[in-house]
Each structure stands twice: as C-alpha cells, then as structure tokens.
C-alpha cells in the first residue's frame, strides 16, 4: 500500500508539482470549481456530437437499407460501441486520469462520425455500421464526463456536480437536432447526402471536446483525489489502521445504482429511437423531427441542476422512484397520442427525457457513494458498459417491435418496464434495514 501510495503522489508531483493540492482544502476546492468549468465547456461540444446519432441515425439506416426493420440498428451499434468505449475509458481513466481517458474517447467518437459521412457518400453499409460502432465512443465519453466533476466533491455535492456537467450538455444537445435542416443543406451544398450533415457537425464537436479536455484538464482531478486518499491512508500509524482506513465498496449501492440507470436507459433509448421513424410515417418533416428530438434531449439534460439539488436534498431513492413514475407516464402518453398531434408527442418525449434525467443522476450519485477512489473509475466504466449494452438492446429491439406490432405497443411496454424501479428501491431499503 505504501509503495502504491508513494507512486501515486510521485506521479502527481512529477506531472505538475501538485503536492500543494494534497494538503490544502482551499486549493482542492479551487480545483473542483475549475474542473467543473472545463467539463462544462467540453460537454457543450459533446452534446452537439451526441445529438446527431439520436436525430438522424435511424433515418440514415432506413434510407440506405430501404426497410424499417433495421432502423434501430444504428442506435444499437453506437450504443454497443459505447459499451466497449465505456470499459476502455474507465480503465484508462483509472490508470492515467480523466484527462487522457475522456480526451481519447471524444477523439474516437469524432473519427467515427467522419466514417459515417464517408459511408453515406459511398453508400457503403458495412462502413456505416463500423463507423457507428466507433462513433459510440463519443456517447460513452459524454456520459463518463459527468463523473469528473465528482472526484473532488463532498458527499453532499456529488449529485449537484453531476447535474452541472449534464446541464451544460443541453446547449449542444438541443442545438444539434434543430440544426438538422441547416447541416443537411450544408451537406447537400458540398455534394454529400443531407442526412449525413449532422454527423459533420458531430465530428467537429467531438474532436473539439477531446482537445479541450486534453489541453485544459490539468491538474487531473481524479489523480489528485486518489493521491489525497492514498496520502490519508499512508499517514495512518500502523498496518491495521491503514486497512481500516480503506472503506469497503458498498456492493448493494452499486447494484441499485446500476439497475436504476440500466432500466431508464432501455426505456428511453427504445422509445426515442423509433420516434423519428414513427413521425416520418405520419407525414412529419425533418424540421419537425428535429424539434421533437431537440425538446426530448433538452429534457434529458436541462433539468439537471434542479434534479441534482433534489437528489442531494430529498434523497437518491426518492428520485429513483420519481424516475419510474415519469417514464411510465411518458410511455403511456406516447402510446395514446394521435399520430398528428405534435403537442402530445412533444410532451411524451419531454417526459421521457425527464424520467431518464432523474434516473441517471440518482443512479450516478449512488455509484459514487458506494465506491472508493482506488477502484472508482474502473467501476464507473463497468457500470456504463451495462448502461450502453442495455441501450443497444433497447435500440435494436425497438425497430423489430415497432415493425411487427406498433409504436404504441413499444411505448406502453417501455412504460411498464420502467415501473420495475419501484420494487428495486423497496428491496434496497428492506435489505438495508
């Protein structure tokens, strides 16, 4: 333990003479605030990159493949790609810090977006699928960036720190879908298919997000947080005290947090994926699709500041239950709304985003509470793999269910699935008692 601790502290000193952060709460607080500002800047770009696949991924596949049955494949692929990327980014962050882990993930997402554009120009479906898989790295990194703000946060600040990182995503994520028409016209003007336009924006946005983190996220908050904890353990007077100073991971907290995020991800991705296709079948244009998805993505991120405060003040479990109830309402409304009612469809997709927001922030706070810096980033990456795989399953099955049944069936099934969050929370409370 001492050797490992000294190695971590030496790394901190070698990278930037940051030993002063270890012993100064004031400097730790300054670094916490600076980290939040850098993460917020990167998330603005990351949100714009994220929105491309959500808005036109299914439509691009439908156009290139000529069938609705595989319209959910793009979402499945980039969420499957995000699963592998989540594991990679988590392990890289655990070993080298958030700066390298998150920076590499965003740059990979940008490369994937460039590949999607090339596949659309060449009508190469295989390249499209490979590129969407790589593009998923941006999605995973966009989510994992929310953890960076919690590294130096106290237990009563964690959900708020997550929310600040997420709310900044709103600027890019809402702008992205509403720029579908503009980016489509730009794409056409340079001789590429209109549906590839949002991916041109995604490539630029993800690459910028990666560069912001690589160049500005110094000192690395995770490396400093780990060194602070290791210095605390090293200063314990004897070996038994050192062992006692290392808190055990709360496996129940990890399970509950992961379950909350997995269920909300399945429901949100499944309904969201088929909404653009559903709208196109009923005569809605790209601008209307962009409006609905833009409001949905805004509801995913914009309420984050309020949600973070509620999670910190009201409690993680209460907000997890609120997530299940909100998603149930979203699924029911989406199933019942008339196909030509933009107002009801917007309301349903806004509730869908809000329910996901409740679940992600409460689940993230549970994971941070239940883990220790020595394994935290790796555990976070593993949990995000499960989230990504659940999203891939939701996206892949959504097209099949909608094609062989209806969008209404898909929506009501998703709403009922989200209601499982309530017994999970009840189980957690009874187990704790």
Buried (B, 14 or more C-beta within 10 A) or exposed (E): BEEEBBEBBEBBBEBBEBBEBBEEEEBBEEBBEBBBEBBBBBBBBBBBBBBBBBBBBBBBBBBBBEEBEBBBBBBBBBBBBBBBBBBBBBBBBBEBBBBBBBBBBBBBBBBBBBBBBBBBBEEBBEBBBBBBBBBBBBBBBBBBBBBBBBBBBEEEBBBBBBBBBBBBBBBBBBBBBBBBBEBBEBBEEEEBBBBBBBBBBBBBBBBBBBBBBBEBBBBBBBBBBBBBBBBBBBEBEEEEEBEEBBEEBBEBBBBBBBBBBBBBBBBBBBBBBBBBBBBBEEEBEBEBBBBBBBBBBBBBBBBBBEBBEBBBEEBBBBBBBBBBBBBBBBBBBBBEBEBEEBEBBBBBBBBBBBBBBBBBBBBBBBBBBBBBBBEBBBBBBBBBBBBBBBBBBBBBBBBBBBBEEBBBEBBBBBBBBBBEBBEBBEBBEEEEE
